[in-house]
Amino acid sequence: MKMNGSGLVLRLLLLLCISDLLIPMSQAIWLSIPSSGTKCVSEEIQNNVVVLADYLVIPDDHTHSSPTISIKECGAIGNA
């Protein structure tokens, strides 16, 4: 079966659309925090929902050092 250029493009476009539906979406937030500061972030999370988080720290000077951070996650009324 020989395929011309437009048929190949259509198949690739269809594959791209299908793969976009199958791959789960994710979201991210970016916080700028002073080196000695604290940031409180809240998000409404529904019951029986699992939330996963990855934290990445990028220093202002963009060095490859790994700064020390501490994170406290708690509920809306302050319970851990």
Contacts in CASP RR format, 6 or more apart in sequence:
PFRMAT RR
TARGET T0000
AUTHOR 0000-0000-0000
METHOD contacts of the structure
MODEL  1
MKMNGSGLVLRLLLLLCISDLLIPMSQAIWLSIPSSGTKCVSEEIQNNVV
VLADYLVIPDDHTHSSPTISIKECGAIGNA
3 11 0 8 1.000
29 41 0 8 1.000
31 39 0 8 1.000
31 41 0 8 1.000
33 39 0 8 1.000
42 76 0 8 1.000
45 51 0 8 1.000
53 73 0 8 1.000
55 69 0 8 1.000
55 71 0 8 1.000
57 66 0 8 1.000
57 67 0 8 1.000
57 69 0 8 1.000
59 65 0 8 1.000
59 67 0 8 1.000
72 80 0 8 1.000
73 80 0 8 1.000
74 80 0 8 1.000
END
